[in-house]
Amino acid sequence: MDIAFAIVPLLIYLMLLAITVFVLYLVIQAAVRNGINTSIVGKRMLEKKDDNPKFK
């Protein structure tokens, strides 16, 4: 029974860690996507993609 009480906090910690990493991943992904789309290089790449059907 003592082992069960030792494992439960570890499982809770691992679940919270996994949730935190997932949320952080979503935030970073959104920031990078928005940053690329609004940057000068990102706009230029989008223009090239629209002009050249080879990149589609």
Distance bins in CASP14 RR format, pairs under 12 A and 6 or more apart:
PFRMAT RR
TARGET T0000
AUTHOR 0000-0000-0000
RMODE 2
METHOD distances of the structure
MODEL  1
1 7 0 0 0 0 0 1 0 0 0 0 0
1 8 0 0 0 0 0 1 0 0 0 0 0
2 8 0 0 0 0 0 1 0 0 0 0 0
3 10 0 0 0 0 0 1 0 0 0 0 0
4 10 0 0 0 0 0 1 0 0 0 0 0
4 11 0 0 0 0 0 1 0 0 0 0 0
5 11 0 0 0 0 0 1 0 0 0 0 0
5 12 0 0 0 0 0 1 0 0 0 0 0
6 12 0 0 0 0 0 1 0 0 0 0 0
6 13 0 0 0 0 0 1 0 0 0 0 0
7 13 0 0 0 0 0 1 0 0 0 0 0
7 14 0 0 0 0 0 1 0 0 0 0 0
8 14 0 0 0 0 0 1 0 0 0 0 0
8 15 0 0 0 0 0 1 0 0 0 0 0
9 15 0 0 0 0 0 1 0 0 0 0 0
9 16 0 0 0 0 0 1 0 0 0 0 0
10 16 0 0 0 0 0 1 0 0 0 0 0
10 17 0 0 0 0 0 1 0 0 0 0 0
11 17 0 0 0 0 0 1 0 0 0 0 0
11 18 0 0 0 0 0 1 0 0 0 0 0
12 18 0 0 0 0 0 1 0 0 0 0 0
12 19 0 0 0 0 0 1 0 0 0 0 0
13 19 0 0 0 0 0 1 0 0 0 0 0
13 20 0 0 0 0 0 1 0 0 0 0 0
14 20 0 0 0 0 0 1 0 0 0 0 0
14 21 0 0 0 0 0 1 0 0 0 0 0
15 21 0 0 0 0 0 1 0 0 0 0 0
15 22 0 0 0 0 0 1 0 0 0 0 0
16 22 0 0 0 0 0 1 0 0 0 0 0
16 23 0 0 0 0 0 1 0 0 0 0 0
17 23 0 0 0 0 0 1 0 0 0 0 0
17 24 0 0 0 0 0 1 0 0 0 0 0
18 24 0 0 0 0 0 1 0 0 0 0 0
18 25 0 0 0 0 0 1 0 0 0 0 0
19 25 0 0 0 0 0 1 0 0 0 0 0
19 26 0 0 0 0 0 1 0 0 0 0 0
20 26 0 0 0 0 0 1 0 0 0 0 0
20 27 0 0 0 0 0 1 0 0 0 0 0
21 27 0 0 0 0 0 1 0 0 0 0 0
21 28 0 0 0 0 0 1 0 0 0 0 0
22 28 0 0 0 0 0 1 0 0 0 0 0
22 29 0 0 0 0 0 1 0 0 0 0 0
23 29 0 0 0 0 0 1 0 0 0 0 0
23 30 0 0 0 0 0 1 0 0 0 0 0
24 30 0 0 0 0 0 1 0 0 0 0 0
24 31 0 0 0 0 0 1 0 0 0 0 0
25 31 0 0 0 0 0 1 0 0 0 0 0
25 32 0 0 0 0 0 1 0 0 0 0 0
26 32 0 0 0 0 0 1 0 0 0 0 0
26 33 0 0 0 0 0 1 0 0 0 0 0
27 33 0 0 0 0 0 1 0 0 0 0 0
27 34 0 0 0 0 0 1 0 0 0 0 0
28 34 0 0 0 0 0 1 0 0 0 0 0
28 35 0 0 0 0 0 1 0 0 0 0 0
29 35 0 0 0 0 0 1 0 0 0 0 0
29 36 0 0 0 0 0 1 0 0 0 0 0
30 36 0 0 0 0 0 1 0 0 0 0 0
30 37 0 0 0 0 0 1 0 0 0 0 0
31 37 0 0 0 0 0 1 0 0 0 0 0
31 38 0 0 0 0 0 1 0 0 0 0 0
32 38 0 0 0 0 0 1 0 0 0 0 0
32 39 0 0 0 0 0 1 0 0 0 0 0
32 42 0 0 0 0 0 1 0 0 0 0 0
33 39 0 0 0 0 0 1 0 0 0 0 0
33 42 0 0 0 0 0 1 0 0 0 0 0
34 42 0 0 0 0 0 1 0 0 0 0 0
35 41 0 0 0 0 1 0 0 0 0 0 0
35 42 0 0 0 0 1 0 0 0 0 0 0
35 43 0 0 0 0 0 1 0 0 0 0 0
36 42 1 0 1 0 0 0 0 0 0 0 0
36 43 0 0 0 0 1 0 0 0 0 0 0
36 44 0 0 0 0 0 1 0 0 0 0 0
36 45 0 0 0 0 1 0 0 0 0 0 0
36 46 0 0 0 0 1 0 0 0 0 0 0
37 43 1 0 0 1 0 0 0 0 0 0 0
37 44 0 0 0 0 0 1 0 0 0 0 0
37 45 0 0 0 0 1 0 0 0 0 0 0
37 46 1 0 0 1 0 0 0 0 0 0 0
38 46 0 0 0 0 0 1 0 0 0 0 0
39 45 0 0 0 0 1 0 0 0 0 0 0
39 46 0 0 0 0 0 1 0 0 0 0 0
40 46 0 0 0 0 0 1 0 0 0 0 0
40 47 0 0 0 0 0 1 0 0 0 0 0
41 47 0 0 0 0 0 1 0 0 0 0 0
41 48 0 0 0 0 0 1 0 0 0 0 0
42 48 0 0 0 0 1 0 0 0 0 0 0
42 49 0 0 0 0 1 0 0 0 0 0 0
43 49 0 0 0 0 0 1 0 0 0 0 0
43 50 0 0 0 0 0 1 0 0 0 0 0
44 50 0 0 0 0 0 1 0 0 0 0 0
44 51 0 0 0 0 0 1 0 0 0 0 0
45 51 0 0 0 0 0 1 0 0 0 0 0
45 52 0 0 0 0 0 1 0 0 0 0 0
45 55 0 0 0 0 1 0 0 0 0 0 0
46 52 0 0 0 0 0 1 0 0 0 0 0
46 55 0 0 0 0 1 0 0 0 0 0 0
46 56 0 0 0 0 0 1 0 0 0 0 0
47 55 0 0 0 0 0 1 0 0 0 0 0
48 54 0 0 0 0 1 0 0 0 0 0 0
48 55 1 0 0 1 0 0 0 0 0 0 0
48 56 0 0 0 0 0 1 0 0 0 0 0
49 55 1 0 1 0 0 0 0 0 0 0 0
49 56 1 0 0 1 0 0 0 0 0 0 0
50 56 0 0 0 0 1 0 0 0 0 0 0
END
